[in-house]
Amino acid sequence: MSKLKLYQHIERLWSYMQLNHTLTKSDCIFVLGSNDVRVAEYAAQLFLDGWAGKLIFSGGVGRLTDGIFESTEALTFAALARDMGVPSDCIIIENKATNTGENIRFTYELMNQLGEEFRSFILVQKPYMERRTYATFTKQWPIPYEAICVTSPKTKFCDYFNEDIDLETTVTAMLGDFERIKTYPALGFQVEQKIPQEIDDSYHLLKTVFG
């Protein structure tokens, strides 16, 4: 497979994994932790721009951050937000979750403990995790909500990489997230989503290259 053809399949899957929701003002910005600090910076800027009155960071130590951050994902992200000017009393930290389902469940439990009753959410994650985040929240948030939208730093695939995040790790992680979109609805972890045939074809071709 030529490099051009390979990138076309990657871009196709990259685009599918994003939902391109229109942002609406909400009760809180709910940030799911990851290895990409640009997510924290983007979420902090959303807060500073007035999209919500509270900023939640959820994340312990995941498979992509073990040994990378000096602290948990949530604490690392929160420190970046404070450095950008977000007041500490507007930040809520859940620092035990190790996967998307736990991000949702543990944050809900923390909201109960704090007596918070958020009904509208802006979910923030990496670009290729938008769809998985939306599907997981929709399925696993235990009580009715009024509105959710999901967003991420707007980055083209070819511009996504830096000294901390490489191509192979990103594509492998994206393929894993796509596999969860396919299989997790049957396990009760996510809502079902339509997968066009050309997207599934690109996934299978990429699997032959990246394993």
C-alpha positions in Angstrom: 0.0 0.0 0.0 1.4 3.4 -1.0 2.0 6.0 1.7 -0.6 8.3 0.1 -3.2 5.5 0.2 -2.4 4.7 3.8 -2.9 8.3 4.8 -6.2 8.4 3.0 -7.5 5.5 5.1 -6.1 7.0 8.3 -7.7 10.4 7.5 -11.0 8.7 6.7 -11.1 6.9 10.1 -9.8 10.0 11.9 -12.7 12.0 10.5 -15.3 9.4 11.4 -14.1 9.3 15.0 -15.0 13.0 15.3 -18.6 14.2 15.7 -18.2 18.0 15.0 -20.9 19.0 17.5 -21.9 22.6 17.8 -21.0 23.9 21.2 -23.7 25.2 23.5 -23.3 26.9 26.9 -23.5 24.2 29.6 -23.4 23.6 33.3 -19.9 22.1 33.2 -17.0 21.2 30.9 -16.2 17.5 31.6 -12.6 16.6 30.5 -11.6 13.0 30.2 -8.0 12.5 30.9 -5.4 11.3 28.4 -1.8 11.6 27.4 -2.4 14.8 25.4 -2.1 18.0 27.5 -3.5 20.0 24.6 -6.9 18.6 25.6 -6.5 20.4 29.0 -5.4 23.6 27.4 -8.4 23.5 25.0 -10.8 22.8 27.8 -9.4 25.6 30.0 -9.8 28.0 27.1 -13.4 27.0 26.7 -14.0 27.7 30.4 -12.2 31.1 30.1 -14.4 31.9 27.1 -17.5 31.4 29.2 -18.9 28.1 27.9 -19.5 26.8 31.4 -19.1 27.6 35.1 -17.3 24.5 36.3 -14.5 22.5 34.9 -14.2 18.8 35.7 -11.0 16.8 35.1 -11.3 13.0 35.4 -8.4 10.6 35.1 -6.0 8.6 37.2 -3.1 6.8 35.5 -3.9 5.1 32.2 -2.0 2.9 29.9 -0.7 5.8 27.8 0.2 8.0 30.8 1.8 5.4 33.1 5.4 6.7 33.7 4.7 9.8 31.5 3.1 12.3 33.9 4.5 12.9 37.4 0.9 12.8 38.8 -2.5 11.6 37.7 -4.0 12.8 34.5 -6.6 14.9 36.3 -4.1 16.6 38.6 -1.8 17.3 35.6 -4.6 18.8 33.6 -5.9 20.8 36.5 -2.5 22.4 37.1 -2.3 23.4 33.4 -5.8 25.0 33.7 -4.8 26.9 36.8 -1.7 28.2 35.1 -4.0 29.5 32.3 -6.1 31.4 34.8 -8.9 29.1 35.7 -9.8 29.6 39.4 -9.2 26.6 41.7 -12.7 26.8 43.1 -14.1 26.3 39.6 -12.2 23.0 39.1 -13.4 19.6 40.2 -10.9 16.7 40.2 -11.6 13.0 39.9 -8.3 11.2 39.9 -8.9 7.5 40.0 -10.5 6.6 36.7 -8.4 4.4 34.3 -10.7 4.1 31.4 -13.7 5.9 29.7 -16.3 4.0 31.6 -14.7 4.8 34.9 -14.4 8.5 33.9 -18.2 8.5 33.6 -19.1 6.4 36.6 -16.5 7.8 39.1 -17.4 11.4 38.1 -21.1 10.8 38.7 -20.3 9.3 42.1 -18.2 12.4 42.9 -20.9 14.7 41.8 -23.3 13.0 44.3 -20.7 13.3 47.1 -20.3 17.0 46.3 -24.0 17.7 46.0 -23.6 19.0 42.4 -26.5 18.6 39.9 -25.1 19.2 36.5 -27.7 18.7 33.7 -25.8 19.9 30.6 -22.2 18.9 29.6 -19.5 19.8 27.2 -17.4 16.6 27.0 -13.7 17.2 25.9 -11.3 14.5 24.7 -8.7 13.9 22.0 -10.0 14.2 18.4 -10.1 10.5 17.7 -11.9 9.8 21.0 -14.9 12.1 20.5 -17.2 9.3 19.2 -16.3 6.8 21.9 -16.7 9.4 24.6 -20.1 10.4 23.4 -21.3 6.8 23.1 -20.0 5.9 26.5 -21.5 8.9 28.3 -24.8 8.5 26.6 -25.0 4.9 27.8 -23.5 5.0 31.2 -24.4 8.4 32.8 -27.0 7.1 35.3 -29.5 9.9 35.4 -31.4 12.0 32.8 -29.5 15.0 31.4 -30.7 18.0 29.3 -27.9 18.3 26.8 -24.4 17.0 25.9 -22.0 17.9 23.2 -18.5 16.6 22.6 -15.5 18.5 21.3 -11.7 18.3 21.0 -8.8 20.4 19.9 -9.3 20.9 16.2 -6.2 19.3 14.7 -5.6 17.6 11.3 -4.2 14.1 11.6 -1.0 15.2 9.9 -0.5 18.0 12.4 -1.4 16.0 15.5 2.0 14.6 16.4 4.7 16.1 18.6 7.8 14.9 20.5 5.5 13.1 23.1 2.9 11.6 20.7 4.0 9.6 17.7 2.1 8.3 14.6 2.1 4.6 15.4 0.9 5.0 19.0 -1.9 7.3 17.8 -3.1 5.0 15.0 -2.9 1.9 17.2 -5.0 3.7 19.9 -7.5 4.9 17.3 -7.9 1.4 15.9 -8.5 0.2 19.5 -11.2 2.9 20.0 -12.9 1.9 16.8 -12.9 -1.7 17.8 -14.7 -0.7 21.1 -17.3 1.3 19.1 -18.0 -1.9 17.2 -18.0 -4.4 20.1 -18.9 -2.5 23.3 -22.6 -1.8 22.5 -23.3 -5.6 22.7 -21.6 -5.6 26.2 -23.7 -2.7 27.4 -20.9 -0.2 27.6 -21.8 2.1 24.7 -24.8 3.1 22.5 -24.9 1.6 19.1 -23.6 3.8 16.2 -23.8 3.5 12.5 -20.6 2.4 10.8 -20.4 3.0 7.1 -18.9 0.2 5.0 -16.0 2.4 3.7 -15.1 3.2 7.3 -15.0 -0.5 8.3 -13.0 -1.2 5.1 -10.4 1.4 6.1 -10.2 -0.1 9.6 -9.4 -3.5 8.3 -6.8 -2.2 5.8 -5.1 -0.3 8.6 -5.1 -3.4 10.8 -3.0 -5.2 8.3 -0.4 -2.5 8.6 -0.5 -1.6 12.3 -1.6 -4.9 13.7 
